[in-house]
Amino acid sequence: MNYDIFNGDADGIIALLQLRLAYPQESVLVTGVKRDINLVKKIDVKPEDSLTILDISMEKNMAALEVALESGAEVFYADHHRCGDIPENENLSAHIDLDANTCTALIIDKLLNGQFHYWAITAAYGDNLIAKADELADTAGLSSEQKSQLKELGILINYNGYGAKIDDLHFDPTDLYQALRQYLSPFDVIEDKASPFYQLQSAYQSDMNHALSIEALHKSEKLALFELPNTAWARRISGVYGNLLANRSPNSSHAVITLNDDDTYTVSLRAPLNNKQGAGEICSSFATGGGREAAAGINALPKEKIAEFIQVVEGKY
């Protein structure tokens, strides 16, 4: 059995999209909301299985990965999050790059020699690697209008991945991937008025208008923190809202905290764009936290830990 295991955000979806456009195969799709990263353990691996794992932390999936490798399954793993000690196993093909200015789709883009380069640029925009995406787009000779189109599409695909559960999302990431797989180029998605682009465009604007009306709960030179309510729109917009704030004030870190049903908070942290390091380290120091240098999160931060979180962030930057 072939399994394609991927993050439900823009980077994970587009990384797999590039691979399967280049190398089509029938596979079982395993994904979820963006924060659902412990995906490998969902599979009952058999020795004859083949696993393609994209854009989820190897460190967070290490136990399940080792079980898969010990069973004799073949594993292709590409990612840019914290990885821990990469296992040495002849059945593992690991392509890990922790550089803060790359993403999984760009790793795949290199492996495919740019075969679907416009899709990779779209993913970079979606993963908030705006400067890198602009650089790649300029090198590719894209116009300002084309760059704006890819940027918007990337952000919208990424926006769709945020939520506490699939029901929060406009599209199940599996369905969104399968819909996008019909298009060789991201420009084809935008040209097709029946594509997911237009539904997401309208929904995104409505959710963002809600978020932009909220005042900062805490603001200093080093950190701006915003609290969003326990609603579906807030869970959907939290990540891309954090990216928007980061781009508006690149010298400051930003945190968006969204209230959960159990009175804890889901946290999205963005390091300052001009100092893209430390976010993963900060969030990993709290239970249920993790991420990468530039962007990270905590799934369930107790209310009484908010002050400590603020202190740690401001101490880092």
C-alpha positions as CSV (number, residue, x, y, z in Angstrom):
1,M,0.0,0.0,0.0
2,N,1.2,3.5,-0.8
3,Y,0.5,6.3,1.8
4,D,0.8,10.0,1.1
5,I,1.1,11.7,4.5
6,F,1.1,15.5,4.4
7,N,0.3,18.6,6.4
8,G,-3.1,20.2,5.5
9,D,-1.6,23.6,4.8
10,A,-0.4,25.2,1.6
11,D,3.2,23.8,2.0
12,G,2.1,20.3,2.6
13,I,-0.6,20.2,0.0
14,I,1.6,21.8,-2.7
15,A,4.6,19.7,-1.9
16,L,2.5,16.6,-2.5
17,L,0.9,18.2,-5.5
18,Q,4.2,18.6,-7.2
19,L,5.3,15.1,-6.5
20,R,2.2,13.5,-7.8
21,L,2.0,15.7,-10.9
22,A,5.6,14.4,-11.6
23,Y,5.1,10.9,-10.4
24,P,1.4,9.9,-10.3
25,Q,0.5,6.9,-8.2
26,E,-2.6,5.6,-6.4
27,S,-2.2,6.2,-2.6
28,V,-4.1,6.5,0.6
29,L,-4.1,10.2,1.7
30,V,-3.5,10.9,5.3
31,T,-3.8,14.5,6.5
32,G,-5.8,16.8,8.7
33,V,-6.0,20.4,10.0
34,K,-2.6,22.2,10.0
35,R,-2.0,21.5,13.7
36,D,-2.7,17.8,13.3
37,I,0.9,16.7,12.7
38,N,1.1,13.4,14.5
39,L,0.0,11.7,11.3
40,V,2.3,8.7,10.9
41,K,0.9,6.9,13.9
42,K,-2.5,6.8,12.2
43,I,-1.2,4.1,9.9
44,D,-1.0,0.4,10.6
45,V,2.2,-0.1,8.6
46,K,3.0,-3.3,6.8
47,P,6.5,-4.4,5.5
48,E,5.5,-4.0,1.9
49,D,4.1,-0.4,2.4
50,S,5.6,2.8,1.0
51,L,5.2,6.1,2.9
52,T,5.7,9.6,1.5
53,I,5.8,12.0,4.4
54,L,5.7,15.8,3.8
55,D,5.8,18.9,5.9
56,I,5.3,17.4,9.4
57,S,8.0,17.4,12.0
58,M,10.1,14.2,12.1
59,E,10.8,14.9,15.8
60,K,7.1,14.8,16.6
61,N,6.6,11.6,14.5
62,M,9.8,9.8,15.5
63,A,8.3,6.9,17.4
64,A,5.9,6.0,14.6
65,L,8.6,6.6,12.0
66,E,10.9,4.1,13.7
67,V,8.1,1.5,13.9
68,A,7.5,2.0,10.1
69,L,11.2,1.6,9.3
70,E,11.6,-1.4,11.6
71,S,8.7,-3.1,9.9
72,G,10.6,-2.9,6.6
73,A,8.5,-0.2,4.9
74,E,10.1,2.3,2.6
75,V,9.9,6.0,3.7
76,F,10.5,9.2,1.7
77,Y,10.5,12.1,4.1
78,A,10.8,15.8,3.2
79,D,10.4,18.6,5.7
80,H,11.7,21.8,7.2
81,H,10.6,21.6,10.8
82,R,12.5,20.3,13.9
83,C,13.7,16.8,13.1
84,G,15.7,15.5,16.1
85,D,18.3,12.9,15.2
86,I,17.5,11.5,11.8
87,P,17.5,7.7,11.9
88,E,20.1,5.9,9.9
89,N,18.2,3.3,7.9
90,E,18.5,2.1,4.3
91,N,14.8,2.3,3.9
92,L,14.7,6.0,4.7
93,S,15.2,8.7,2.1
94,A,15.3,11.9,4.2
95,H,15.3,15.4,2.7
96,I,15.4,17.8,5.7
97,D,16.3,21.4,5.4
98,L,15.9,23.6,8.6
99,D,16.8,26.9,6.9
100,A,14.3,29.6,8.0
101,N,13.9,30.7,4.3
102,T,12.8,27.4,2.8
103,C,9.7,25.2,3.0
104,T,8.9,21.6,2.0
105,A,7.5,22.6,-1.4
106,L,10.8,24.3,-2.2
107,I,12.7,21.2,-1.1
108,I,10.5,19.2,-3.5
109,D,11.0,21.8,-6.2
110,K,14.7,21.3,-6.1
111,L,14.4,17.5,-6.2
112,L,12.1,17.9,-9.3
113,N,14.5,20.5,-10.9
114,G,11.8,23.1,-11.0
115,Q,9.3,21.0,-13.0
116,F,6.3,22.7,-11.3
117,H,8.1,25.8,-10.2
118,Y,5.1,28.1,-10.2
119,W,3.4,25.8,-7.7
120,A,6.5,25.9,-5.5
121,I,6.5,29.7,-5.5
122,T,2.8,29.6,-4.5
123,A,3.6,27.5,-1.6
124,A,6.4,29.8,-0.5
125,Y,4.0,32.7,-0.5
126,G,1.5,30.6,1.5
127,D,4.2,29.7,4.1
128,N,4.9,33.5,4.5
129,L,8.3,33.3,2.8
130,I,7.4,36.5,1.0
131,A,10.9,37.8,0.3
132,K,12.0,34.3,-0.9
133,A,8.9,33.9,-3.1
134,D,9.4,37.4,-4.6
135,E,13.0,36.5,-5.4
136,L,12.0,33.3,-7.1
137,A,9.2,35.0,-9.0
138,D,11.4,37.7,-10.2
139,T,14.0,35.2,-11.3
140,A,11.3,33.4,-13.2
141,G,10.3,36.6,-15.0
142,L,6.8,36.9,-13.5
143,S,5.0,40.2,-13.7
144,S,3.8,42.1,-10.6
145,E,0.2,40.9,-11.3
146,Q,1.3,37.3,-11.6
147,K,3.2,37.6,-8.3
148,S,0.1,39.0,-6.6
149,Q,-2.0,36.1,-8.0
150,L,0.4,33.4,-6.7
151,K,0.7,35.2,-3.4
152,E,-3.1,35.4,-2.9
153,L,-3.6,31.7,-3.9
154,G,-0.9,30.6,-1.6
155,I,-2.3,32.5,1.3
156,L,-5.8,31.2,0.6
157,I,-4.7,27.6,0.5
158,N,-2.8,28.1,3.8
159,Y,-5.8,29.9,5.4
160,N,-7.9,26.8,4.7
161,G,-5.7,24.6,6.8
162,Y,-6.3,26.4,10.1
163,G,-8.9,25.1,12.6
164,A,-9.4,22.9,15.6
165,K,-11.2,20.3,13.5
166,I,-12.0,19.5,9.9
167,D,-15.5,21.0,10.3
168,D,-13.9,24.4,10.9
169,L,-12.4,24.4,7.4
170,H,-14.1,25.3,4.2
171,F,-12.5,22.3,2.5
172,D,-11.2,19.1,3.9
173,P,-7.5,19.2,3.0
174,T,-7.8,15.9,1.2
175,D,-10.6,17.3,-1.0
176,L,-8.6,20.6,-1.6
177,Y,-5.5,18.6,-2.6
178,Q,-7.6,16.5,-5.0
179,A,-9.3,19.6,-6.5
180,L,-5.9,21.4,-7.0
181,R,-4.3,18.3,-8.5
182,Q,-6.4,18.8,-11.6
183,Y,-4.4,21.9,-12.5
184,L,-0.8,21.8,-13.9
185,S,-0.3,25.4,-13.1
186,P,-1.6,27.7,-10.3
187,F,-2.5,30.2,-12.9
188,D,-5.0,27.6,-14.3
189,V,-6.7,27.6,-10.8
190,I,-7.2,31.3,-10.9
191,E,-8.4,31.3,-14.5
192,D,-11.1,28.7,-13.6
193,K,-14.0,30.6,-12.0
194,A,-15.3,27.3,-10.6
195,S,-12.1,26.5,-8.7
196,P,-11.7,26.6,-4.9
197,F,-9.9,29.9,-5.2
198,Y,-13.0,32.0,-5.4
199,Q,-14.8,30.4,-2.5
200,L,-11.8,30.8,-0.3
201,Q,-11.2,34.4,-1.5
202,S,-14.7,35.5,-0.2
203,A,-14.5,33.5,3.0
204,Y,-11.0,34.8,3.8
205,Q,-12.0,38.5,3.5
206,S,-15.0,38.0,5.8
207,D,-12.9,36.3,8.5
208,M,-10.0,38.8,8.2
209,N,-12.4,41.7,8.7
210,H,-13.4,40.2,12.0
211,A,-9.8,39.8,13.1
212,L,-8.7,43.3,12.1
213,S,-11.4,44.8,14.3
214,I,-9.7,43.4,17.5
215,E,-7.3,45.5,19.6
216,A,-4.0,44.0,20.9
217,L,-4.3,42.3,24.3
218,H,-0.5,43.1,24.9
219,K,1.8,45.3,23.0
220,S,5.5,46.2,23.5
221,E,8.4,46.9,21.2
222,K,9.2,43.2,21.1
223,L,5.8,41.5,21.0
224,A,2.2,42.2,19.9
225,L,-0.3,39.7,21.2
226,F,-3.9,39.4,20.0
227,E,-6.7,37.3,21.6
228,L,-9.3,35.8,19.3
229,P,-12.6,34.2,20.6
230,N,-13.6,30.6,20.5
231,T,-15.4,30.7,17.1
232,A,-14.8,28.9,13.8
233,W,-13.9,32.1,12.0
234,A,-11.2,32.9,14.6
235,R,-9.7,29.4,14.4
236,R,-9.6,29.7,10.6
237,I,-8.0,33.1,10.4
238,S,-5.5,32.7,13.3
239,G,-2.4,31.6,11.3
240,V,-2.7,33.9,8.2
241,Y,-3.7,36.8,10.5
242,G,-0.4,36.2,12.4
243,N,1.5,36.3,9.1
244,L,-0.3,39.5,8.1
245,L,0.8,41.2,11.4
246,A,4.3,39.9,11.0
247,N,4.6,41.5,7.5
248,R,3.2,44.8,8.7
249,S,5.7,45.1,11.6
250,P,8.8,43.1,10.7
251,N,10.9,44.2,13.7
252,S,8.4,42.7,16.3
253,S,7.3,39.2,17.1
254,H,3.6,38.5,17.0
255,A,1.3,36.0,18.8
256,V,-2.3,35.2,18.1
257,I,-4.0,33.3,20.9
258,T,-7.4,31.6,20.2
259,L,-9.6,30.4,23.0
260,N,-10.3,26.6,23.1
261,D,-13.3,24.8,24.5
262,D,-11.3,23.8,27.6
263,D,-10.3,27.4,28.3
264,T,-6.8,26.8,27.1
265,Y,-5.4,28.8,24.2
266,T,-4.1,27.7,20.8
267,V,-1.1,29.9,20.1
268,S,0.4,31.0,16.7
269,L,3.8,32.7,17.2
270,R,5.7,34.5,14.5
271,A,9.3,35.5,15.0
272,P,10.2,39.0,13.8
273,L,10.7,38.9,10.0
274,N,14.0,40.7,10.4
275,N,15.1,38.1,13.0
276,K,13.6,34.8,11.9
277,Q,14.8,32.5,14.7
278,G,13.7,31.1,18.0
279,A,9.9,30.6,17.5
280,G,10.2,26.8,17.5
281,E,12.4,26.8,20.5
282,I,10.0,29.1,22.5
283,C,6.9,27.0,21.7
284,S,8.7,23.7,22.3
285,S,9.5,24.8,25.8
286,F,5.7,24.6,26.6
287,A,3.7,21.4,26.6
288,T,1.9,20.7,23.2
289,G,4.2,23.3,21.5
290,G,6.5,23.0,18.5
291,G,7.4,24.5,15.1
292,R,10.3,26.0,13.3
293,E,12.6,29.0,13.6
294,A,10.3,31.6,12.0
295,A,6.9,30.3,13.0
296,A,5.6,28.0,15.7
297,G,2.6,27.2,17.8
298,I,1.2,25.7,21.0
299,N,-2.0,23.6,20.8
300,A,-3.2,24.1,24.4
301,L,-1.6,26.8,26.5
302,P,-3.3,27.2,30.0
303,K,-4.5,30.7,30.7
304,E,-2.2,30.9,33.8
305,K,0.8,30.4,31.4
306,I,0.0,33.5,29.2
307,A,2.2,35.8,31.4
308,E,5.0,33.3,31.3
309,F,4.7,33.0,27.5
310,I,4.9,36.7,27.1
311,Q,8.0,36.9,29.4
312,V,9.8,34.1,27.4
313,V,9.0,35.7,24.0
314,E,10.2,39.1,25.1
315,G,13.3,37.6,26.8
316,K,14.2,35.9,23.5
317,Y,13.8,39.0,21.3
